[in-house]
């Protein structure tokens, strides 16, 4: 009996970081999904933005992600994964609530940029936490499993967000986003244990690198890594903000067809429906056959989709 009861316990113990990240991923994905159908309508109806100006609603969070990348990489090593995983949802909530008080379009864009910073903090910190604790033959499934959960939240959020925007006002979905982000910070605070090697070494009174591991940029930026970075850069330049179930597609729909929030929510659900099973399947492919067998077909399909 003792052996039977210890097996599930050891399973949850081995995957504590993963389970403690699943709920926040779902909540943050759902919160972001709430706002997807109303973002282009806010730009068009509240501020009278042109199509070019409305595209800045997509650019602003992406700019925040760029600005946050290097500082986040430094901080998750310096102060640890746990603090960043708590701070990111709190900053997300702050940016969502600030959107409610934005009186000018530039002010709104600033708050959207802050949201992009928070999103990048969360993304990089959770990947680092899984890299620290996940087994080598399970990391692909762990990463894509969590991404699949977040995509599921982003998938179902727009349906509710579109209706909320229609009934209670265009900015009301940001209230839901802020509340869900606050709730997402709770599991990280209660469950996540620090896993950053630099922080653990400092706590133990050791110096990082005593084990002979070379952590210099020269050792990190190997040829395969540089090739991967180049491919990632090229893909993102090509698709721009056309990622996930939103982006330029929604601006096109809002301006070309006068599509409302509820209809955009339904469109988001339809375009994102395939994303959840595809993401989970990609994790199994990466663990079984290697990362290349997921990256190359994905890039090919992305090119075909953008062409269509």
Secondary structure, DSSP 8 states (H G I E B T S, - for coil): -HHHHHHHHHHHHHTHHHHHHHHHHHHHHHHHHHHHHHHHHIIIIIS---HHHHTHHHHHHHHHHHHHHHHHHHHHHHT-HHHHHHHHHHHHHHHHHHHTT--SHHHHHHHHHHHHHHHHHHHHHHHHHHHHHS-TTTHHHHHHHHHHHHHHHHHHHHHHHHHHHHHH-TTHHHHHHHHHHHHHHHHHHHH-----HHHHHHHTT--TTTT----SHHHHS-HHHHHHHHHHHHHHHHHTT--SS-THHHHHHHHHH---HHHHHHHHHHHHHHHHHHHHHHHHHHHHH-THHHHHHHHHHHHHHHH-
